[in-house]
């Protein structure tokens, strides 16, 4: 997502003559960084959920094997 924001900012600034290009670049970079951070947080929480699910399945399998 962040790469599309940066691409849009660069292409827009090339085709249109903005008075304050520094501001446009700054906003694009800030939005890209925010998208990157949110994506990393969401990816990390999904990985943690997967690890917890795997651990619970493994612990249930160990308990089931002991009963036999």
Secondary structure as UniProt FT lines:
FT   HELIX           2..15
FT   HELIX           21..67
//
